[in-house]
Amino acid sequence: MPNIGPLELAIVLIIALVVFGPKRLPELGRSLGRGIREFRGSVSGEREEREEREDESRREIAPGDPGPAVADEKAEPVADKRR
């Protein structure tokens, strides 16, 4: 099997530029990069670890907790300015 050199890569990039256009090519590159990153993460198990950490951080925040700004009893009520 022949090696892929810089000339072959340049030809492939030129063909991709002609087929997809200059506006769409960066979007395709980003999508390809995300796909490769997700594939690597799923193979190495990194993604599962990250999801477990996200699940733990979600559990720390109670679903009905209004947060510190709303739960502050010393806060003054805002006057209705529409009157």
Biopython code that builds the backbone (N, CA, C, O; Angstrom):
import numpy as np
from Bio.PDB.StructureBuilder import StructureBuilder

atoms = [
    (1, "MET", "N", (0.852, -1.181, 0.000)),
    (1, "MET", "CA", (0.000, 0.000, 0.000)),
    (1, "MET", "C", (0.891, 1.235, 0.000)),
    (1, "MET", "O", (1.810, 1.331, 0.813)),
    (2, "PRO", "N", (0.637, 2.170, -0.890)),
    (2, "PRO", "CA", (1.496, 3.364, -0.979)),
    (2, "PRO", "C", (1.260, 4.318, 0.185)),
    (2, "PRO", "O", (0.170, 4.376, 0.753)),
    (3, "ASN", "N", (2.302, 5.059, 0.525)),
    (3, "ASN", "CA", (2.202, 6.074, 1.582)),
    (3, "ASN", "C", (1.504, 7.315, 1.047)),
    (3, "ASN", "O", (1.585, 7.630, -0.141)),
    (4, "ILE", "N", (0.821, 8.008, 1.939)),
    (4, "ILE", "CA", (0.150, 9.252, 1.565)),
    (4, "ILE", "C", (1.096, 10.397, 1.892)),
    (4, "ILE", "O", (1.461, 10.603, 3.049)),
    (5, "GLY", "N", (1.479, 11.122, 0.890)),
    (5, "GLY", "CA", (2.423, 12.216, 1.057)),
    (5, "GLY", "C", (1.727, 13.565, 1.019)),
    (5, "GLY", "O", (0.501, 13.636, 0.929)),
    (6, "PRO", "N", (2.510, 14.635, 1.087)),
    (6, "PRO", "CA", (1.926, 15.986, 1.090)),
    (6, "PRO", "C", (1.209, 16.330, -0.222)),
    (6, "PRO", "O", (0.219, 17.062, -0.209)),
    (7, "LEU", "N", (1.696, 15.813, -1.341)),
    (7, "LEU", "CA", (1.047, 16.093, -2.626)),
    (7, "LEU", "C", (-0.350, 15.485, -2.679)),
    (7, "LEU", "O", (-1.291, 16.123, -3.151)),
    (8, "GLU", "N", (-0.483, 14.267, -2.199)),
    (8, "GLU", "CA", (-1.789, 13.611, -2.188)),
    (8, "GLU", "C", (-2.764, 14.331, -1.257)),
    (8, "GLU", "O", (-3.935, 14.510, -1.591)),
    (9, "LEU", "N", (-2.267, 14.743, -0.080)),
    (9, "LEU", "CA", (-3.117, 15.495, 0.863)),
    (9, "LEU", "C", (-3.582, 16.813, 0.260)),
    (9, "LEU", "O", (-4.738, 17.201, 0.431)),
    (10, "ALA", "N", (-2.689, 17.504, -0.445)),
    (10, "ALA", "CA", (-3.053, 18.765, -1.087)),
    (10, "ALA", "C", (-4.131, 18.549, -2.139)),
    (10, "ALA", "O", (-5.063, 19.346, -2.250)),
    (11, "ILE", "N", (-4.010, 17.478, -2.906)),
    (11, "ILE", "CA", (-5.014, 17.182, -3.931)),
    (11, "ILE", "C", (-6.368, 16.898, -3.293)),
    (11, "ILE", "O", (-7.394, 17.380, -3.773)),
    (12, "VAL", "N", (-6.376, 16.120, -2.218)),
    (12, "VAL", "CA", (-7.634, 15.816, -1.522)),
    (12, "VAL", "C", (-8.257, 17.089, -0.960)),
    (12, "VAL", "O", (-9.470, 17.273, -1.060)),
    (13, "LEU", "N", (-7.451, 17.973, -0.372)),
    (13, "LEU", "CA", (-7.973, 19.227, 0.178)),
    (13, "LEU", "C", (-8.533, 20.132, -0.918)),
    (13, "LEU", "O", (-9.562, 20.777, -0.718)),
    (14, "ILE", "N", (-7.875, 20.185, -2.061)),
    (14, "ILE", "CA", (-8.370, 21.010, -3.171)),
    (14, "ILE", "C", (-9.701, 20.467, -3.686)),
    (14, "ILE", "O", (-10.621, 21.235, -3.967)),
    (15, "ILE", "N", (-9.799, 19.150, -3.807)),
    (15, "ILE", "CA", (-11.063, 18.551, -4.256)),
    (15, "ILE", "C", (-12.172, 18.832, -3.247)),
    (15, "ILE", "O", (-13.293, 19.156, -3.640)),
    (16, "ALA", "N", (-11.873, 18.711, -1.943)),
    (16, "ALA", "CA", (-12.870, 18.996, -0.904)),
    (16, "ALA", "C", (-13.300, 20.458, -0.960)),
    (16, "ALA", "O", (-14.476, 20.769, -0.773)),
    (17, "LEU", "N", (-12.352, 21.351, -1.216)),
    (17, "LEU", "CA", (-12.674, 22.776, -1.310)),
    (17, "LEU", "C", (-13.599, 23.053, -2.484)),
    (17, "LEU", "O", (-14.528, 23.853, -2.371)),
    (18, "VAL", "N", (-13.350, 22.399, -3.601)),
    (18, "VAL", "CA", (-14.192, 22.597, -4.787)),
    (18, "VAL", "C", (-15.583, 22.012, -4.564)),
    (18, "VAL", "O", (-16.584, 22.616, -4.949)),
    (19, "VAL", "N", (-15.646, 20.829, -3.938)),
    (19, "VAL", "CA", (-16.933, 20.157, -3.766)),
    (19, "VAL", "C", (-17.791, 20.851, -2.709)),
    (19, "VAL", "O", (-18.974, 21.101, -2.941)),
    (20, "PHE", "N", (-17.203, 21.166, -1.548)),
    (20, "PHE", "CA", (-17.992, 21.701, -0.436)),
    (20, "PHE", "C", (-17.995, 23.220, -0.356)),
    (20, "PHE", "O", (-18.923, 23.793, 0.214)),
    (21, "GLY", "N", (-17.010, 23.878, -0.897)),
    (21, "GLY", "CA", (-16.955, 25.329, -0.866)),
    (21, "GLY", "C", (-16.232, 25.847, 0.365)),
    (21, "GLY", "O", (-16.104, 25.136, 1.362)),
    (22, "PRO", "N", (-15.762, 27.078, 0.297)),
    (22, "PRO", "CA", (-14.962, 27.633, 1.396)),
    (22, "PRO", "C", (-15.763, 27.923, 2.672)),
    (22, "PRO", "O", (-15.183, 27.962, 3.757)),
    (23, "LYS", "N", (-17.063, 28.123, 2.566)),
    (23, "LYS", "CA", (-17.866, 28.413, 3.767)),
    (23, "LYS", "C", (-18.177, 27.153, 4.557)),
    (23, "LYS", "O", (-18.237, 27.189, 5.786)),
    (24, "ARG", "N", (-18.370, 26.064, 3.879)),
    (24, "ARG", "CA", (-18.779, 24.820, 4.529)),
    (24, "ARG", "C", (-17.593, 23.986, 5.030)),
    (24, "ARG", "O", (-17.761, 23.168, 5.935)),
    (25, "LEU", "N", (-16.417, 24.177, 4.468)),
    (25, "LEU", "CA", (-15.254, 23.364, 4.800)),
    (25, "LEU", "C", (-14.837, 23.474, 6.268)),
    (25, "LEU", "O", (-14.563, 22.437, 6.872)),
    (26, "PRO", "N", (-14.770, 24.664, 6.886)),
    (26, "PRO", "CA", (-14.422, 24.721, 8.319)),
    (26, "PRO", "C", (-15.440, 24.007, 9.211)),
    (26, "PRO", "O", (-15.067, 23.389, 10.208)),
    (27, "GLU", "N", (-16.713, 24.091, 8.858)),
    (27, "GLU", "CA", (-17.748, 23.395, 9.619)),
    (27, "GLU", "C", (-17.558, 21.883, 9.544)),
    (27, "GLU", "O", (-17.725, 21.184, 10.543)),
    (28, "LEU", "N", (-17.215, 21.386, 8.381)),
    (28, "LEU", "CA", (-16.955, 19.953, 8.224)),
    (28, "LEU", "C", (-15.738, 19.524, 9.035)),
    (28, "LEU", "O", (-15.732, 18.445, 9.627)),
    (29, "GLY", "N", (-14.711, 20.365, 9.062)),
    (29, "GLY", "CA", (-13.517, 20.063, 9.848)),
    (29, "GLY", "C", (-13.817, 19.984, 11.337)),
    (29, "GLY", "O", (-13.330, 19.091, 12.030)),
    (30, "ARG", "N", (-14.626, 20.929, 11.828)),
    (30, "ARG", "CA", (-15.008, 20.909, 13.244)),
    (30, "ARG", "C", (-15.810, 19.656, 13.572)),
    (30, "ARG", "O", (-15.583, 19.017, 14.600)),
    (31, "SER", "N", (-16.745, 19.307, 12.699)),
    (31, "SER", "CA", (-17.560, 18.111, 12.923)),
    (31, "SER", "C", (-16.694, 16.850, 12.930)),
    (31, "SER", "O", (-16.890, 15.959, 13.756)),
    (32, "LEU", "N", (-15.756, 16.785, 12.024)),
    (32, "LEU", "CA", (-14.858, 15.630, 11.972)),
    (32, "LEU", "C", (-14.008, 15.560, 13.241)),
    (32, "LEU", "O", (-13.809, 14.478, 13.793)),
    (33, "GLY", "N", (-13.510, 16.701, 13.702)),
    (33, "GLY", "CA", (-12.717, 16.735, 14.933)),
    (33, "GLY", "C", (-13.515, 16.292, 16.142)),
    (33, "GLY", "O", (-13.018, 15.524, 16.966)),
    (34, "ARG", "N", (-14.759, 16.771, 16.259)),
    (34, "ARG", "CA", (-15.620, 16.347, 17.378)),
    (34, "ARG", "C", (-15.875, 14.843, 17.337)),
    (34, "ARG", "O", (-15.845, 14.165, 18.364)),
    (35, "GLY", "N", (-16.126, 14.338, 16.131)),
    (35, "GLY", "CA", (-16.381, 12.907, 15.985)),
    (35, "GLY", "C", (-15.179, 12.075, 16.396)),
    (35, "GLY", "O", (-15.326, 11.062, 17.081)),
    (36, "ILE", "N", (-13.994, 12.493, 15.984)),
    (36, "ILE", "CA", (-12.785, 11.765, 16.366)),
    (36, "ILE", "C", (-12.572, 11.842, 17.870)),
    (36, "ILE", "O", (-12.200, 10.848, 18.493)),
    (37, "ARG", "N", (-12.804, 13.019, 18.466)),
    (37, "ARG", "CA", (-12.644, 13.179, 19.916)),
    (37, "ARG", "C", (-13.616, 12.285, 20.683)),
    (37, "ARG", "O", (-13.235, 11.646, 21.664)),
    (38, "GLU", "N", (-14.868, 12.242, 20.237)),
    (38, "GLU", "CA", (-15.860, 11.389, 20.889)),
    (38, "GLU", "C", (-15.503, 9.914, 20.742)),
    (38, "GLU", "O", (-15.681, 9.127, 21.672)),
    (39, "PHE", "N", (-14.997, 9.546, 19.566)),
    (39, "PHE", "CA", (-14.604, 8.154, 19.351)),
    (39, "PHE", "C", (-13.458, 7.773, 20.275)),
    (39, "PHE", "O", (-13.491, 6.715, 20.903)),
    (40, "ARG", "N", (-12.448, 8.626, 20.361)),
    (40, "ARG", "CA", (-11.317, 8.354, 21.257)),
    (40, "ARG", "C", (-11.780, 8.258, 22.706)),
    (40, "ARG", "O", (-11.340, 7.379, 23.449)),
    (41, "GLY", "N", (-12.663, 9.158, 23.102)),
    (41, "GLY", "CA", (-13.170, 9.145, 24.475)),
    (41, "GLY", "C", (-13.964, 7.891, 24.783)),
    (41, "GLY", "O", (-13.863, 7.344, 25.881)),
    (42, "SER", "N", (-14.751, 7.433, 23.827)),
    (42, "SER", "CA", (-15.542, 6.231, 24.079)),
    (42, "SER", "C", (-14.666, 4.987, 24.115)),
    (42, "SER", "O", (-14.946, 4.057, 24.872)),
    (43, "VAL", "N", (-13.621, 4.956, 23.316)),
    (43, "VAL", "CA", (-12.716, 3.803, 23.305)),
    (43, "VAL", "C", (-11.908, 3.753, 24.598)),
    (43, "VAL", "O", (-11.717, 2.678, 25.167)),
    (44, "SER", "N", (-11.432, 4.906, 25.066)),
    (44, "SER", "CA", (-10.588, 4.933, 26.266)),
    (44, "SER", "C", (-11.406, 4.942, 27.555)),
    (44, "SER", "O", (-10.836, 4.747, 28.629)),
    (45, "GLY", "N", (-12.710, 5.161, 27.489)),
    (45, "GLY", "CA", (-13.549, 5.207, 28.680)),
    (45, "GLY", "C", (-13.558, 6.573, 29.332)),
    (45, "GLY", "O", (-14.156, 6.739, 30.395)),
    (46, "GLU", "N", (-12.920, 7.541, 28.736)),
    (46, "GLU", "CA", (-12.854, 8.897, 29.288)),
    (46, "GLU", "C", (-14.231, 9.530, 29.349)),
    (46, "GLU", "O", (-14.540, 10.252, 30.297)),
    (47, "ARG", "N", (-15.045, 9.273, 28.368)),
    (47, "ARG", "CA", (-16.371, 9.878, 28.302)),
    (47, "ARG", "C", (-17.244, 9.411, 29.460)),
    (47, "ARG", "O", (-17.980, 10.203, 30.048)),
    (48, "GLU", "N", (-17.159, 8.118, 29.786)),
    (48, "GLU", "CA", (-17.949, 7.592, 30.890)),
    (48, "GLU", "C", (-17.552, 8.243, 32.203)),
    (48, "GLU", "O", (-18.413, 8.550, 33.028)),
    (49, "GLU", "N", (-16.250, 8.460, 32.408)),
    (49, "GLU", "CA", (-15.782, 9.112, 33.634)),
    (49, "GLU", "C", (-16.294, 10.539, 33.712)),
    (49, "GLU", "O", (-16.708, 11.001, 34.775)),
    (50, "ARG", "N", (-16.265, 11.242, 32.578)),
    (50, "ARG", "CA", (-16.732, 12.623, 32.551)),
    (50, "ARG", "C", (-18.227, 12.687, 32.842)),
    (50, "ARG", "O", (-18.676, 13.573, 33.568)),
    (51, "GLU", "N", (-19.009, 11.754, 32.282)),
    (51, "GLU", "CA", (-20.449, 11.735, 32.531)),
    (51, "GLU", "C", (-20.747, 11.438, 33.995)),
    (51, "GLU", "O", (-21.689, 11.992, 34.561)),
    (52, "GLU", "N", (-19.950, 10.565, 34.614)),
    (52, "GLU", "CA", (-20.145, 10.269, 36.035)),
    (52, "GLU", "C", (-19.883, 11.508, 36.880)),
    (52, "GLU", "O", (-20.619, 11.781, 37.828)),
    (53, "ARG", "N", (-18.836, 12.260, 36.541)),
    (53, "ARG", "CA", (-18.551, 13.494, 37.288)),
    (53, "ARG", "C", (-19.668, 14.506, 37.117)),
    (53, "ARG", "O", (-20.045, 15.177, 38.078)),
    (54, "GLU", "N", (-20.211, 14.628, 35.895)),
    (54, "GLU", "CA", (-21.308, 15.565, 35.658)),
    (54, "GLU", "C", (-22.550, 15.144, 36.438)),
    (54, "GLU", "O", (-23.260, 15.990, 36.982)),
    (55, "ASP", "N", (-22.817, 13.830, 36.495)),
    (55, "ASP", "CA", (-23.965, 13.337, 37.255)),
    (55, "ASP", "C", (-23.810, 13.666, 38.740)),
    (55, "ASP", "O", (-24.775, 14.058, 39.397)),
    (56, "GLU", "N", (-22.591, 13.505, 39.268)),
    (56, "GLU", "CA", (-22.355, 13.819, 40.675)),
    (56, "GLU", "C", (-22.552, 15.299, 40.948)),
    (56, "GLU", "O", (-23.109, 15.664, 41.983)),
    (57, "SER", "N", (-22.106, 16.162, 40.038)),
    (57, "SER", "CA", (-22.272, 17.595, 40.258)),
    (57, "SER", "C", (-23.742, 17.987, 40.167)),
    (57, "SER", "O", (-24.171, 18.919, 40.847)),
    (58, "ARG", "N", (-24.517, 17.295, 39.344)),
    (58, "ARG", "CA", (-25.957, 17.584, 39.263)),
    (58, "ARG", "C", (-26.674, 17.145, 40.528)),
    (58, "ARG", "O", (-27.644, 17.782, 40.938)),
    (59, "ARG", "N", (-26.215, 16.072, 41.152)),
    (59, "ARG", "CA", (-26.855, 15.587, 42.373)),
    (59, "ARG", "C", (-26.629, 16.538, 43.538)),
    (59, "ARG", "O", (-27.457, 16.607, 44.447)),
    (60, "GLU", "N", (-25.509, 17.279, 43.525)),
    (60, "GLU", "CA", (-25.217, 18.201, 44.622)),
    (60, "GLU", "C", (-26.207, 19.360, 44.653)),
    (60, "GLU", "O", (-26.461, 19.919, 45.719)),
    (61, "ILE", "N", (-26.763, 19.728, 43.518)),
    (61, "ILE", "CA", (-27.729, 20.823, 43.437)),
    (61, "ILE", "C", (-29.115, 20.204, 43.464)),
    (61, "ILE", "O", (-29.471, 19.429, 42.576)),
    (62, "ALA", "N", (-29.894, 20.541, 44.475)),
    (62, "ALA", "CA", (-31.245, 19.999, 44.598)),
    (62, "ALA", "C", (-32.126, 20.593, 43.504)),
    (62, "ALA", "O", (-31.986, 21.776, 43.193)),
    (63, "PRO", "N", (-33.030, 19.811, 42.908)),
    (63, "PRO", "CA", (-33.859, 20.310, 41.813)),
    (63, "PRO", "C", (-34.776, 21.462, 42.206)),
    (63, "PRO", "O", (-35.040, 22.336, 41.381)),
    (64, "GLY", "N", (-35.269, 21.489, 43.444)),
    (64, "GLY", "CA", (-36.182, 22.551, 43.858)),
    (64, "GLY", "C", (-35.489, 23.699, 44.559)),
    (64, "GLY", "O", (-36.155, 24.625, 45.020)),
    (65, "ASP", "N", (-34.169, 23.665, 44.652)),
    (65, "ASP", "CA", (-33.421, 24.700, 45.352)),
    (65, "ASP", "C", (-33.445, 25.990, 44.543)),
    (65, "ASP", "O", (-32.977, 25.994, 43.404)),
    (66, "PRO", "N", (-33.971, 27.081, 45.085)),
    (66, "PRO", "CA", (-34.063, 28.319, 44.320)),
    (66, "PRO", "C", (-32.732, 29.021, 44.152)),
    (66, "PRO", "O", (-32.624, 29.931, 43.330)),
    (67, "GLY", "N", (-31.720, 28.632, 44.900)),
    (67, "GLY", "CA", (-30.417, 29.268, 44.780)),
    (67, "GLY", "C", (-30.226, 30.318, 45.851)),
    (67, "GLY", "O", (-31.193, 30.705, 46.507)),
    (68, "PRO", "N", (-29.006, 30.791, 46.048)),
    (68, "PRO", "CA", (-28.729, 31.726, 47.127)),
    (68, "PRO", "C", (-29.357, 33.102, 46.936)),
    (68, "PRO", "O", (-29.707, 33.743, 47.926)),
    (69, "ALA", "N", (-29.513, 33.579, 45.710)),
    (69, "ALA", "CA", (-30.064, 34.912, 45.496)),
    (69, "ALA", "C", (-31.548, 34.963, 45.842)),
    (69, "ALA", "O", (-32.022, 35.965, 46.378)),
    (70, "VAL", "N", (-32.272, 33.915, 45.548)),
    (70, "VAL", "CA", (-33.709, 33.900, 45.804)),
    (70, "VAL", "C", (-33.987, 33.536, 47.256)),
    (70, "VAL", "O", (-34.953, 34.030, 47.838)),
    (71, "ALA", "N", (-33.169, 32.691, 47.846)),
    (71, "ALA", "CA", (-33.408, 32.221, 49.201)),
    (71, "ALA", "C", (-32.990, 33.240, 50.262)),
    (71, "ALA", "O", (-33.253, 33.036, 51.447)),
    (72, "ASP", "N", (-32.348, 34.325, 49.856)),
    (72, "ASP", "CA", (-31.893, 35.327, 50.813)),
    (72, "ASP", "C", (-33.097, 36.072, 51.378)),
    (72, "ASP", "O", (-33.795, 36.765, 50.637)),
    (73, "GLU", "N", (-33.352, 35.939, 52.685)),
    (73, "GLU", "CA", (-34.526, 36.549, 53.307)),
    (73, "GLU", "C", (-34.347, 38.044, 53.542)),
    (73, "GLU", "O", (-35.336, 38.761, 53.698)),
    (74, "LYS", "N", (-33.115, 38.527, 53.570)),
    (74, "LYS", "CA", (-32.856, 39.940, 53.824)),
    (74, "LYS", "C", (-32.993, 40.795, 52.572)),
    (74, "LYS", "O", (-32.932, 42.021, 52.657)),
    (75, "ALA", "N", (-33.176, 40.181, 51.432)),
    (75, "ALA", "CA", (-33.293, 40.942, 50.193)),
    (75, "ALA", "C", (-34.591, 41.735, 50.197)),
    (75, "ALA", "O", (-35.634, 41.238, 50.621)),
    (76, "GLU", "N", (-34.517, 42.967, 49.723)),
    (76, "GLU", "CA", (-35.693, 43.821, 49.682)),
    (76, "GLU", "C", (-36.519, 43.491, 48.442)),
    (76, "GLU", "O", (-35.960, 43.231, 47.377)),
    (77, "PRO", "N", (-37.844, 43.500, 48.572)),
    (77, "PRO", "CA", (-38.664, 43.236, 47.398)),
    (77, "PRO", "C", (-38.565, 44.377, 46.391)),
    (77, "PRO", "O", (-38.420, 45.540, 46.768)),
    (78, "VAL", "N", (-38.643, 44.040, 45.134)),
    (78, "VAL", "CA", (-38.546, 45.027, 44.072)),
    (78, "VAL", "C", (-39.928, 45.631, 43.867)),
    (78, "VAL", "O", (-40.919, 44.913, 43.729)),
    (79, "ALA", "N", (-39.983, 46.960, 43.849)),
    (79, "ALA", "CA", (-41.262, 47.668, 43.672)),
    (79, "ALA", "C", (-41.701, 47.572, 42.215)),
    (79, "ALA", "O", (-40.881, 47.607, 41.297)),
    (80, "ASP", "N", (-42.997, 47.454, 42.027)),
    (80, "ASP", "CA", (-43.551, 47.384, 40.687)),
    (80, "ASP", "C", (-43.627, 48.795, 40.138)),
    (80, "ASP", "O", (-44.320, 49.636, 40.712)),
    (81, "LYS", "N", (-42.939, 49.076, 39.048)),
    (81, "LYS", "CA", (-42.837, 50.434, 38.496)),
    (81, "LYS", "C", (-43.914, 50.716, 37.459)),
    (81, "LYS", "O", (-43.918, 51.797, 36.870)),
    (82, "ARG", "N", (-44.820, 49.788, 37.219)),
    (82, "ARG", "CA", (-45.848, 49.993, 36.213)),
    (82, "ARG", "C", (-47.036, 50.796, 36.709)),
    (82, "ARG", "O", (-47.911, 51.133, 35.911)),
    (83, "ARG", "N", (-47.100, 51.103, 37.941)),
    (83, "ARG", "CA", (-48.295, 51.791, 38.474)),
    (83, "ARG", "C", (-48.441, 53.175, 37.964)),
    (83, "ARG", "O", (-49.392, 53.869, 38.324)),
]
sb = StructureBuilder()
sb.init_structure("model")
sb.init_model(0)
sb.init_chain("A")
sb.init_seg("    ")
for serial, (resi, resn, name, xyz) in enumerate(atoms, 1):
    if name == "N":
        sb.init_residue(resn, " ", resi, " ")
    sb.init_atom(name, np.array(xyz, "f"), 0.0, 1.0, " ", f" {name:<3s}", serial, name[0])
structure = sb.get_structure()
